[in-house]
């Protein structure tokens, strides 16, 4: 499950988006982090939607 995408708050009040153990982006507001997470999930599902 190394491709699990998650959003975690940091001590400075911002949010970080992770894929597995890797940091993808940090320093975001909660809304930005959730939108980024959603866009990654949509990209991951795109091949399945296209029948690939």
C-alpha positions in Angstrom: 0.0 0.0 0.0 2.8 2.4 -0.7 0.5 4.4 -3.1 -1.9 5.5 -0.3 -2.4 9.2 -0.5 -3.1 11.0 2.8 -3.2 14.6 4.2 -1.7 15.3 7.6 -1.6 18.5 9.6 1.8 19.9 10.7 2.7 21.8 13.9 2.8 25.1 12.1 -0.9 24.9 11.1 -0.3 23.9 7.5 -0.9 20.5 5.8 1.3 18.0 4.0 0.2 15.6 1.3 2.0 12.2 1.4 2.0 9.2 -1.0 3.2 6.3 1.1 6.2 7.7 3.0 7.0 10.3 0.4 6.1 14.0 0.8 4.5 15.3 -2.3 3.8 18.8 -1.2 3.8 20.7 2.1 2.8 24.1 3.4 -0.7 24.0 2.1 -4.0 25.1 3.7 -6.4 22.4 4.4 -8.5 23.2 1.4 -5.5 23.2 -0.9 -4.3 19.9 0.5 -7.7 18.3 0.1 -8.0 19.5 -3.5 -4.6 18.2 -4.3 -5.4 14.9 -2.8 -8.6 14.7 -4.8 -6.8 15.6 -8.1 -4.3 12.8 -7.5 -7.1 10.4 -6.8 -8.8 11.5 -10.0 -5.6 11.0 -12.0 -5.1 7.6 -10.6 -8.7 6.6 -11.6 -8.5 8.1 -15.1 -7.1 5.0 -16.8 -9.8 2.8 -15.3 -12.5 5.3 -16.6 -11.0 5.2 -20.1 -11.1 1.4 -20.2 -7.3 1.0 -20.1 
